[in-house]
Amino acid sequence: MSTFTILYFAACSSYTSRLYEALPAPLPISKLYSVLEEKYAGITEKVLGSCLVTVNLEYVDITGGDGHDMIQGEVVIQPGDEVAIIPPVSSG
């Protein structure tokens, strides 16, 4: 089975009780949050709504910028890719 690695940071790591895991690939980026919601009920509302996402260290937009899922030119997570979920960082 082909997989990609997803890394969880800060609140996302606490919510999932994991630092990382392997998920099936390929996966369109627009489906990522629904896959995570299926595995970790409530994560979208409580954590993911304010997170940034990278694929292979490049920031990606989960939506098309206007709140609609991207269809044309959408990023597809490939086998071997590394995805990071990065919650906002507070400083003080």
C-alpha positions as CSV (number, residue, x, y, z in Angstrom):
1,M,0.0,0.0,0.0
2,S,1.3,3.4,-0.9
3,T,1.3,6.0,1.9
4,F,2.4,9.5,2.8
5,T,3.6,10.7,6.2
6,I,1.6,13.3,8.1
7,L,3.3,15.2,10.9
8,Y,1.2,16.7,13.8
9,F,2.5,19.7,15.8
10,A,1.3,21.4,19.0
11,A,-2.5,21.2,19.6
12,C,-2.9,18.8,16.6
13,S,-0.4,16.4,18.2
14,S,-2.2,16.6,21.5
15,Y,-5.6,16.0,19.9
16,T,-4.4,13.0,17.9
17,S,-2.0,11.7,20.6
18,R,0.5,11.2,17.8
19,L,3.5,13.0,16.4
20,Y,3.0,11.4,13.0
21,E,1.3,8.6,11.1
22,A,1.1,7.1,7.6
23,L,-2.0,7.6,5.5
24,P,-3.0,6.1,2.1
25,A,-1.9,8.0,-1.0
26,P,-2.6,9.5,-3.4
27,L,-5.0,11.9,-1.7
28,P,-6.3,15.2,-3.1
29,I,-5.4,18.0,-0.6
30,S,-9.1,19.0,-0.5
31,K,-9.9,15.6,1.1
32,L,-7.3,15.7,3.8
33,Y,-9.4,17.3,6.5
34,S,-12.3,15.0,5.9
35,V,-10.0,12.0,6.2
36,L,-8.7,13.4,9.5
37,E,-12.2,14.2,10.7
38,E,-13.2,10.5,10.1
39,K,-10.2,9.3,12.2
40,Y,-10.4,12.0,14.9
41,A,-14.0,13.2,15.4
42,G,-14.2,17.0,16.1
43,I,-10.6,17.8,15.0
44,T,-11.8,20.1,12.1
45,E,-13.7,22.4,14.4
46,K,-11.3,22.3,17.4
47,V,-7.9,22.3,15.7
48,L,-7.7,22.2,11.9
49,G,-9.7,25.4,11.2
50,S,-6.8,27.6,12.2
51,C,-3.9,25.4,11.0
52,L,-1.5,25.8,8.1
53,V,-0.6,22.8,5.9
54,T,2.6,22.0,4.1
55,V,3.4,19.3,1.6
56,N,7.1,18.6,1.3
57,L,7.9,21.9,3.1
58,E,5.7,24.0,0.8
59,Y,2.7,25.7,2.2
60,V,-0.5,24.7,0.4
61,D,-4.0,26.1,0.4
62,I,-6.7,23.6,1.4
63,T,-9.4,25.8,-0.3
64,G,-9.3,27.8,-3.5
65,G,-8.9,31.1,-1.5
66,D,-12.6,31.9,-1.8
67,G,-13.6,29.1,0.5
68,H,-14.4,26.7,-2.3
69,D,-12.5,23.5,-2.8
70,M,-9.9,23.7,-5.6
71,I,-10.6,21.5,-8.5
72,Q,-8.4,22.6,-11.3
73,G,-4.7,22.5,-10.4
74,E,-5.4,20.9,-7.1
75,V,-2.4,19.6,-5.1
76,V,-2.6,15.8,-4.8
77,I,-0.6,14.2,-2.0
78,Q,1.6,11.5,-3.5
79,P,3.2,8.3,-2.0
80,G,6.3,9.3,0.0
81,D,5.2,12.9,0.5
82,E,5.5,14.6,3.9
83,V,2.5,16.6,5.1
84,A,2.7,18.8,8.2
85,I,-0.3,20.2,10.1
86,I,0.9,23.4,11.8
87,P,-1.3,25.1,14.4
88,P,-0.9,28.9,15.0
89,V,2.0,29.7,17.2
90,S,1.5,32.2,20.0
91,S,4.3,34.3,21.5
92,G,4.3,36.4,24.5
